[in-house]
Amino acid sequence: MNDKFNQCLKDIYMKVVSFFTMFSKKNSSHHVMYLLSFPENNDQLIQMLDQDPLIDKLTILYQKQLVDEVKKYQSLGIECIQINSLGFFIKGLPMLKQAKVIIMDNYFAFIGAINFSKETTIYQIWHAAGAIKCFGWEDPKTTLRSHQDQERFQKVYNSTHYYVVGSEEMANVFEKSYLQPTKKMLLTGVPRTDFFFNQEAKIIAENKFKQMFPEVKDKKIVLYAPTYREVTMSTENWQKVVPSLSDDYVVLGKFHPHTLEQLSVDVLKHIQIDLRGLTLKELLFSVDVLITDYSSIPFEYELAKPDGHTIYYTFDLESYCQTVGIQPDFYQRHHVHPVETKEILEQAFDQLELYKNGSLSEWHTANDGRATIRLIAHIKQELKK
């Protein structure tokens, strides 16, 4: 009963979206729309688009949890409209239908309800430089979804003209996950990775870390960043797996809010979760050892700290492969040695040379610090058509 009701709500929502775009005027020649769902994803790209004289107008449609994130863009004079607000339906959707170029940082279901003109070009900019876990059709749960859901997914995938990637590796993932042809893969590099090639930004970030964490001088910095899990774990189970290292290390924690709700004060007594105003990308320059599992953070950490170390701590590997899935043979192909118990994790710190960064270079063949420039050049070509 609930499934049918939810499906009915989805159908109504898509029809409402379609209605509000039905009477939109023809394309605005140089109007670019950016669909924002992740914080700190493409700051440089957004600001450069806003400053480019060829672009008449840049508008951002954003998810409601990013209301603070968009304040910096609003201060630049960029119009920002919250998705699913009244303004979204009355103004945002008609503007979206009229835009010449649309850039998305995620899957947005309502794209599938809009009948775009042939003059509109849609770019998908992923919110990561690589992928370990599965998504799209590679995610086991997708086959369990209703036929209507599956059709809606594929319609959005097919509506996208270009998938922005930093390597053939990531292109292959999109081709399999979204059932898309190779010709749609745009190998400009991933704009968010440009930050890690900016030496000035690196120095500023490192100095900011030293200023915010003066007490950790002469200690090794460890970042524990487990990926989001849909399945809730008990506090007791987290107690069994959360790392506890010697006083030679300072362990910082980057957890999804859903995960934090499952952790007690006792579980976190050896982990500093207050990052004191540093963003994740700023923090990575100062991390000596990254502990993660199926997250995409290692791809960017390799760029930020080539001489760092990454330990893949996969304590639930078997169940995760069954419920979410990971890219086929990922660990074997990249000569990665995942550890599956807390005891082995702690032993790994006695042989860190086995976990040196450098195994993910194949995912960065086009990530060289100039990805944003190349992508904007491509967008401008589309605007001129």
C-alpha positions as CSV (number, residue, x, y, z in Angstrom):
1,M,0.0,0.0,0.0
2,N,2.8,2.4,1.0
3,D,4.7,1.6,-2.3
4,K,1.6,2.4,-4.4
5,F,1.0,5.6,-2.5
6,N,4.6,6.7,-2.9
7,Q,4.6,5.9,-6.6
8,C,1.4,8.0,-6.9
9,L,3.1,10.9,-5.2
10,K,6.1,10.7,-7.5
11,D,3.8,10.6,-10.6
12,I,1.9,13.7,-9.4
13,Y,5.2,15.5,-8.7
14,M,6.5,14.8,-12.2
15,K,3.2,15.9,-13.8
16,V,3.4,19.2,-11.8
17,V,7.0,19.8,-13.0
18,S,5.9,19.1,-16.6
19,F,3.0,21.5,-16.2
20,F,5.1,24.4,-15.0
21,T,7.5,24.0,-17.9
22,M,4.9,23.4,-20.6
23,F,4.4,27.1,-21.5
24,S,8.0,28.3,-21.3
25,K,9.3,30.5,-24.0
26,K,12.2,29.6,-26.3
27,N,15.7,29.2,-25.1
28,S,17.6,32.1,-23.6
29,S,20.7,32.1,-25.8
30,H,23.4,32.5,-23.1
31,H,21.6,31.4,-19.8
32,V,23.4,28.8,-17.7
33,M,21.6,26.9,-14.9
34,Y,23.6,25.0,-12.1
35,L,21.8,22.4,-10.1
36,L,23.5,22.2,-6.7
37,S,23.2,19.3,-4.2
38,F,26.7,19.1,-2.7
39,P,28.6,21.7,-0.7
40,E,32.0,22.9,-1.8
41,N,31.8,20.9,-5.0
42,N,32.6,23.4,-7.8
43,D,33.2,26.8,-6.3
44,Q,35.8,27.8,-8.8
45,L,33.6,26.7,-11.8
46,I,30.6,28.6,-10.5
47,Q,32.5,31.8,-9.9
48,M,34.3,31.6,-13.3
49,L,30.9,31.0,-15.1
50,D,29.5,34.0,-13.3
51,Q,32.4,36.2,-14.4
52,D,32.5,35.1,-18.0
53,P,31.3,37.8,-20.4
54,L,29.7,35.4,-22.8
55,I,27.2,34.1,-20.2
56,D,24.3,36.5,-19.8
57,K,23.0,35.0,-16.7
58,L,23.9,32.2,-14.2
59,T,21.2,30.8,-11.9
60,I,21.6,28.2,-9.2
61,L,18.8,25.8,-8.2
62,Y,19.8,24.3,-4.8
63,Q,18.7,21.6,-2.3
64,K,17.3,23.1,0.9
65,Q,20.1,21.8,3.1
66,L,22.5,24.1,1.2
67,V,20.8,27.3,2.3
68,D,24.0,28.5,4.0
69,E,26.2,27.3,1.2
70,V,24.5,29.5,-1.4
71,K,24.9,32.7,0.6
72,K,28.4,33.2,-0.8
73,Y,26.9,33.0,-4.3
74,Q,24.1,35.3,-3.5
75,S,26.6,37.8,-2.2
76,L,28.1,37.8,-5.7
77,G,24.7,38.6,-7.2
78,I,23.9,35.1,-8.4
79,E,20.2,34.3,-8.3
80,C,19.7,31.2,-6.1
81,I,16.3,29.4,-6.0
82,Q,15.6,26.5,-3.6
83,I,14.4,23.4,-5.2
84,N,10.8,22.5,-4.5
85,S,10.0,25.9,-3.1
86,L,7.2,28.0,-4.5
87,G,9.8,30.0,-6.4
88,F,11.1,26.9,-7.9
89,F,7.8,26.0,-9.6
90,I,6.8,29.5,-10.6
91,K,10.2,30.8,-11.7
92,G,12.9,28.2,-11.5
93,L,11.3,25.5,-13.7
94,P,10.4,27.8,-16.5
95,M,14.0,29.2,-16.4
96,L,15.4,25.7,-16.5
97,K,13.3,24.9,-19.6
98,Q,14.7,28.0,-21.3
99,A,18.3,27.6,-20.3
100,K,20.8,26.9,-23.1
101,V,23.2,25.0,-20.7
102,I,22.4,23.0,-17.6
103,I,25.0,21.7,-15.2
104,M,24.1,19.1,-12.5
105,D,26.2,17.7,-9.7
106,N,23.9,14.8,-9.0
107,Y,20.8,12.9,-10.2
108,F,17.8,15.1,-10.2
109,A,14.5,13.2,-10.9
110,F,12.6,16.3,-12.2
111,I,14.9,16.5,-15.2
112,G,13.1,13.5,-16.6
113,A,9.7,15.4,-16.6
114,I,10.9,18.3,-18.7
115,N,10.7,18.2,-22.5
116,F,13.8,20.2,-23.3
117,S,14.4,21.6,-26.8
118,K,17.2,20.3,-29.0
119,E,19.1,23.6,-28.2
120,T,19.6,22.7,-24.6
121,T,22.8,21.0,-23.5
122,I,22.9,19.1,-20.1
123,Y,26.2,18.3,-18.3
124,Q,26.6,15.9,-15.4
125,I,29.5,16.9,-13.1
126,W,29.9,14.2,-10.5
127,H,30.5,15.1,-6.9
128,A,33.7,12.9,-6.8
129,A,36.8,12.2,-8.8
130,G,36.3,8.4,-8.8
131,A,34.0,5.7,-7.5
132,I,34.5,2.6,-5.4
133,K,30.9,1.8,-4.5
134,C,28.2,1.1,-7.2
135,F,25.4,3.3,-8.3
136,G,22.8,3.4,-11.0
137,W,22.2,0.1,-12.6
138,E,25.3,-1.4,-10.9
139,D,23.6,-0.9,-7.5
140,P,21.8,-4.2,-6.6
141,K,18.8,-2.2,-5.2
142,T,18.0,-0.7,-8.6
143,T,16.7,-3.9,-9.9
144,L,14.3,-4.1,-7.0
145,R,12.8,-0.7,-7.8
146,S,9.4,-0.4,-9.6
147,H,9.3,-0.4,-13.4
148,Q,8.2,3.3,-13.2
149,D,11.2,4.2,-11.0
150,Q,13.6,2.4,-13.4
151,E,12.1,4.2,-16.4
152,R,12.4,7.6,-14.6
153,F,16.1,6.9,-13.7
154,Q,16.9,6.0,-17.3
155,K,15.1,9.0,-18.7
156,V,17.3,11.3,-16.7
157,Y,20.4,9.4,-17.6
158,N,19.5,9.6,-21.3
159,S,18.7,13.4,-21.1
160,T,22.3,14.1,-20.1
161,H,24.4,15.0,-23.1
162,Y,27.9,15.0,-21.4
163,Y,29.3,13.2,-18.4
164,V,32.3,15.1,-17.2
165,V,35.1,12.7,-16.2
166,G,38.8,12.8,-15.2
167,S,39.8,9.4,-16.7
168,E,38.7,6.5,-18.9
169,E,38.3,4.6,-15.6
170,M,35.5,6.9,-14.5
171,A,34.0,7.0,-18.0
172,N,33.7,3.2,-17.9
173,V,31.9,3.4,-14.6
174,F,29.3,5.9,-16.0
175,E,28.9,3.8,-19.2
176,K,28.0,0.7,-17.2
177,S,26.1,2.4,-14.4
178,Y,23.9,4.6,-16.5
179,L,23.9,2.5,-19.8
180,Q,25.4,5.4,-21.7
181,P,27.6,5.5,-24.9
182,T,31.2,6.4,-24.9
183,K,30.6,9.5,-27.0
184,K,28.8,11.2,-24.0
185,M,31.9,11.0,-21.8
186,L,33.7,14.3,-21.7
187,L,37.3,13.9,-20.7
188,T,38.1,17.4,-19.5
189,G,39.0,16.4,-16.0
190,V,36.9,17.0,-12.9
191,P,36.8,20.7,-12.0
192,R,36.7,20.0,-8.2
193,T,40.2,18.5,-8.4
194,D,41.8,21.7,-9.6
195,F,42.0,22.8,-6.0
196,F,44.6,20.2,-5.2
197,F,47.0,21.6,-7.8
198,N,46.8,25.1,-6.5
199,Q,50.0,25.7,-4.5
200,E,48.7,28.9,-2.9
201,A,45.5,27.2,-1.8
202,K,47.7,24.3,-0.4
203,I,49.9,26.7,1.7
204,I,46.8,28.6,3.0
205,A,45.1,25.3,4.0
206,E,48.2,23.9,5.7
207,N,48.7,27.2,7.7
208,K,45.0,27.2,8.6
209,F,45.3,23.7,10.0
210,K,48.4,24.6,12.1
211,Q,46.5,27.6,13.4
212,M,43.4,25.7,14.2
213,F,45.2,22.6,15.7
214,P,48.3,24.0,17.5
215,E,48.2,21.1,20.0
216,V,48.9,18.4,17.4
217,K,52.4,19.7,16.5
218,D,54.9,16.8,15.9
219,K,52.1,14.2,15.9
220,K,50.9,12.2,12.9
221,I,47.4,13.2,11.7
222,V,44.9,10.4,10.9
223,L,41.5,11.0,9.3
224,Y,38.8,8.4,9.8
225,A,36.1,8.9,7.2
226,P,33.8,6.0,6.8
227,T,31.2,6.2,4.0
228,Y,27.5,6.7,4.6
229,R,25.6,3.5,5.4
230,E,21.9,3.2,4.8
231,V,21.8,0.3,7.4
232,T,21.9,1.6,10.9
233,M,24.6,0.1,13.2
234,S,24.2,-0.1,16.9
235,T,26.5,1.9,19.2
236,E,27.9,-1.4,20.5
237,N,28.9,-2.4,17.0
238,W,30.5,0.9,16.3
239,Q,32.4,0.5,19.6
240,K,33.9,-2.7,18.2
241,V,35.1,-1.2,14.9
242,V,36.0,2.5,15.6
243,P,39.9,2.7,15.6
244,S,41.7,3.6,18.8
245,L,45.4,4.3,18.2
246,S,48.4,5.2,20.3
247,D,49.1,8.7,21.5
248,D,51.6,9.1,18.6
249,Y,48.6,9.8,16.4
250,V,45.8,12.4,16.5
251,V,42.6,10.9,15.0
252,L,40.2,13.3,13.3
253,G,36.7,12.1,12.3
254,K,34.6,13.0,9.3
255,F,31.2,11.3,9.7
256,H,27.9,11.5,7.9
257,P,25.3,13.1,10.2
258,H,23.2,9.9,10.1
259,T,26.3,8.0,11.4
260,L,27.0,10.5,14.1
261,E,23.6,9.8,15.6
262,Q,24.7,6.2,16.2
263,L,27.9,7.1,18.0
264,S,28.1,7.6,21.8
265,V,30.5,9.9,23.6
266,D,32.4,6.8,24.7
267,V,32.8,5.6,21.1
268,L,34.2,9.0,20.1
269,K,36.5,9.6,23.1
270,H,39.6,9.0,21.0
271,I,38.3,10.9,17.9
272,Q,38.2,14.6,17.3
273,I,35.1,15.3,15.2
274,D,35.3,19.1,15.5
275,L,37.3,20.1,12.4
276,R,37.4,23.7,13.6
277,G,36.2,25.3,10.4
278,L,38.3,23.4,8.0
279,T,36.6,21.9,5.0
280,L,37.5,18.4,4.0
281,K,39.5,19.5,0.9
282,E,41.5,21.9,3.1
283,L,42.1,19.2,5.7
284,L,43.4,16.6,3.3
285,F,46.7,18.5,2.7
286,S,47.6,17.9,6.4
287,V,46.5,14.2,6.8
288,D,49.3,11.6,7.1
289,V,47.0,8.6,7.1
290,L,43.5,8.3,5.7
291,I,41.3,5.5,7.0
292,T,38.2,4.9,4.9
293,D,36.3,2.2,3.2
294,Y,34.1,2.7,0.1
295,S,34.2,6.5,0.1
296,S,35.5,8.5,-2.9
297,I,37.8,10.5,-0.6
298,P,40.9,8.4,-1.4
299,F,40.8,9.7,-5.0
300,E,41.2,13.3,-3.9
301,Y,43.5,12.4,-1.0
302,E,46.0,11.0,-3.5
303,L,46.1,14.4,-5.2
304,A,46.3,16.4,-2.0
305,K,49.0,14.2,-0.4
306,P,50.9,12.0,-2.8
307,D,53.2,10.8,0.0
308,G,50.3,10.0,2.3
309,H,48.9,6.6,3.2
310,T,45.4,5.2,2.7
311,I,44.0,2.2,4.7
312,Y,40.8,0.7,3.4
313,Y,39.1,-0.5,6.5
314,T,36.2,-2.6,5.2
315,F,34.8,-4.3,8.4
316,D,31.5,-5.1,6.6
317,L,32.8,-5.9,3.1
318,E,30.7,-9.0,2.5
319,S,27.4,-7.4,3.5
320,Y,28.2,-4.1,1.7
321,C,29.0,-5.9,-1.5
322,Q,25.5,-7.5,-1.3
323,T,23.5,-4.4,-0.5
324,V,25.4,-1.6,-2.3
325,G,28.2,-3.3,-4.3
326,I,31.7,-2.1,-5.2
327,Q,33.4,-1.7,-8.6
328,P,34.4,-5.2,-9.9
329,D,37.9,-6.2,-8.7
330,F,38.6,-2.7,-7.5
331,Y,41.0,-3.7,-4.8
332,Q,42.8,-6.4,-6.9
333,R,43.2,-4.1,-9.9
334,H,44.7,-1.3,-7.9
335,H,46.8,-3.6,-5.6
336,V,45.0,-2.3,-2.5
337,H,45.1,-4.4,0.7
338,P,41.8,-3.8,2.6
339,V,41.7,-4.7,6.3
340,E,38.6,-6.1,7.8
341,T,39.1,-6.1,11.6
342,K,40.0,-3.5,14.2
343,E,43.0,-5.6,15.3
344,I,44.5,-5.8,11.8
345,L,43.8,-2.1,11.3
346,E,45.9,-1.2,14.3
347,Q,48.6,-3.6,13.2
348,A,48.7,-1.8,9.8
349,F,50.2,1.2,11.4
350,D,53.4,-0.8,12.0
351,Q,53.8,-1.4,8.3
352,L,52.4,1.8,6.7
353,E,54.7,1.3,3.7
354,L,52.2,-1.2,2.4
355,Y,49.5,1.5,2.2
356,K,51.3,4.3,0.4
357,N,49.3,6.5,-2.0
358,G,49.8,6.1,-5.7
359,S,47.6,3.2,-6.7
360,L,44.8,5.4,-8.1
361,S,46.8,7.4,-10.8
362,E,44.7,5.8,-13.6
363,W,41.7,7.7,-12.3
364,H,43.4,11.1,-12.8
365,T,44.7,11.1,-16.4
366,A,42.9,14.3,-17.2
367,N,43.0,15.9,-13.7
368,D,45.9,18.3,-13.9
369,G,44.7,21.5,-12.4
370,R,43.1,22.9,-15.7
371,A,39.9,20.9,-15.8
372,T,37.7,24.0,-15.0
373,I,39.2,26.0,-17.9
374,R,38.7,23.1,-20.4
375,L,35.1,22.5,-19.3
376,I,34.2,26.2,-19.5
377,A,35.7,26.3,-23.0
378,H,33.5,23.4,-24.0
379,I,30.4,25.1,-22.4
380,K,31.1,28.3,-24.4
381,Q,31.2,26.3,-27.6
382,E,27.8,25.0,-26.8
383,L,26.5,28.5,-26.0
384,K,27.7,29.8,-29.4
385,K,25.8,27.1,-31.4
